[in-house]
């Protein structure tokens, strides 16, 4: 599991266990991530958090790997 996948798993687990965090994550994801995990994202990053329900299914289409820009010197592509 990549570090990004591990982080996502931690965020999801926290949201399942902490209703206040989940509500903040849904309302203001950047603030929730900074407050709870100490993660500060660049101003030009957009973060969207949505909650699946028994009648809603969320399908995320990731960036096409052939079109993802790689930061100079970075081991992982930007996301």
ROROFI-915252 format. One line per field, with one value per residue: z negated, x, y negated of N, C-alpha, C in turn. Coordinates in steps of 0.2 Angstrom, whole numbers, m for minus. Layout:
// ROROFI-915252
n_c3: c(Z ...)
n_c1: c(X ...)
n_c2: c(Y ...)
ca_c3: c(Z ...)
ca_c1: c(X ...)
ca_c2: c(Y ...)
c_c3: c(Z ...)
c_c1: c(X ...)
c_c2: c(Y ...)
This chain:
// ROROFI-915252
n_c3: c(0 5 m2 0 1 m12 m20 m15 m20 m34 m36 m32 m41 m53 m51 m51 m64 m72 m73 m73 m66 m54 m49 m49 m39 m28 m26 m26 m20 m19 m30 m40 m38 m40 m54 m60 m56 m53 m40 m27 m13 3 9 22 23 23 13 11 1 0 m5 m4 m3 m7 4 13 24 26 38 42 54 58 62 78 80 90 92 80 72 67 53 53 48 38 31 32 42 43 34)
n_c1: c(4 3 10 1 m11 m11 m13 m25 m33 m31 m37 m51 m54 m53 m64 m74 m74 m75 m87 m88 m76 m78 m89 m83 m73 m81 m87 m76 m63 m49 m46 m49 m40 m28 m30 m32 m22 m11 m8 m4 m10 m6 m12 m17 m22 m37 m48 m60 m72 m84 m98 m102 m118 m131 m138 m131 m118 m101 m90 m73 m63 m47 m33 m27 m13 m4 m5 m1 8 25 34 49 62 55 49 36 21 13 m3)
n_c2: c(6 m11 m26 m37 m30 m24 m35 m40 m29 m31 m43 m40 m31 m38 m47 m38 m35 m47 m58 m72 m76 m70 m78 m90 m87 m85 m98 m107 m102 m105 m112 m102 m92 m99 m103 m90 m81 m88 m92 m103 m109 m115 m131 m131 m118 m108 m101 m88 m81 m68 m59 m42 m34 m22 m23 m31 m31 m34 m37 m39 m45 m43 m54 m52 m42 m44 m57 m64 m76 m75 m80 m89 m79 m72 m57 m52 m55 m71 m74)
ca_c3: c(0 5 m7 1 m1 m19 m22 m14 m25 m41 m35 m32 m48 m58 m49 m54 m72 m74 m69 m72 m61 m47 m47 m47 m33 m23 m26 m25 m20 m20 m37 m44 m37 m44 m61 m63 m53 m52 m33 m24 m6 7 10 28 22 22 9 10 m2 1 m9 m1 m7 m4 11 17 25 28 43 43 60 56 67 83 78 95 92 74 72 61 50 54 42 34 32 34 46 39 34)
ca_c1: c(0 7 9 m5 m16 m11 m15 m32 m36 m31 m43 m57 m55 m54 m71 m79 m74 m76 m92 m86 m71 m81 m93 m78 m70 m86 m88 m70 m58 m42 m45 m50 m34 m23 m31 m31 m16 m5 m7 m5 m10 m5 m18 m20 m25 m44 m50 m67 m74 m91 m99 m107 m123 m133 m142 m127 m111 m96 m85 m68 m59 m41 m30 m23 m6 0 m5 1 15 29 38 56 66 50 48 29 18 8 m10)
ca_c2: c(0 m17 m31 m40 m25 m23 m42 m40 m24 m34 m49 m37 m28 m44 m50 m33 m35 m54 m62 m79 m76 m69 m84 m96 m85 m86 m105 m111 m97 m107 m114 m96 m89 m103 m102 m83 m77 m93 m92 m109 m108 m122 m135 m129 m111 m108 m94 m87 m75 m66 m53 m37 m31 m16 m25 m35 m28 m39 m34 m44 m44 m46 m57 m48 m42 m47 m65 m67 m79 m73 m86 m87 m76 m68 m50 m51 m61 m75 m72)
c_c3: c(0 m1 m6 m1 m8 m22 m21 m19 m32 m41 m36 m39 m53 m57 m52 m61 m75 m70 m68 m67 m54 m45 m45 m40 m27 m21 m23 m25 m21 m27 m42 m44 m40 m51 m64 m62 m52 m45 m30 m17 m3 8 17 28 20 18 9 6 m2 m3 m5 m6 m4 3 15 18 28 32 44 49 59 63 72 81 84 96 85 74 66 59 51 47 37 36 34 38 41 40 31)
c_c1: c(4 6 3 m11 m17 m14 m23 m36 m36 m37 m49 m59 m56 m62 m76 m80 m76 m81 m91 m81 m74 m85 m88 m75 m75 m87 m82 m64 m51 m41 m45 m43 m28 m24 m30 m25 m10 m3 m9 m5 m9 m12 m21 m23 m32 m45 m57 m68 m82 m92 m104 m112 m126 m137 m137 m120 m107 m91 m80 m64 m53 m38 m26 m16 m1 0 m3 8 19 34 45 59 61 50 41 26 14 1 m14)
c_c2: c(m6 m21 m35 m36 m24 m30 m42 m35 m27 m40 m46 m34 m33 m46 m45 m33 m41 m58 m69 m80 m75 m75 m89 m94 m86 m94 m109 m106 m99 m109 m107 m92 m92 m102 m95 m80 m82 m93 m99 m108 m115 m125 m133 m122 m112 m101 m94 m81 m74 m60 m48 m35 m25 m17 m29 m31 m33 m35 m40 m41 m47 m49 m51 m48 m45 m54 m68 m70 m76 m79 m84 m85 m72 m61 m48 m57 m65 m72 m77)
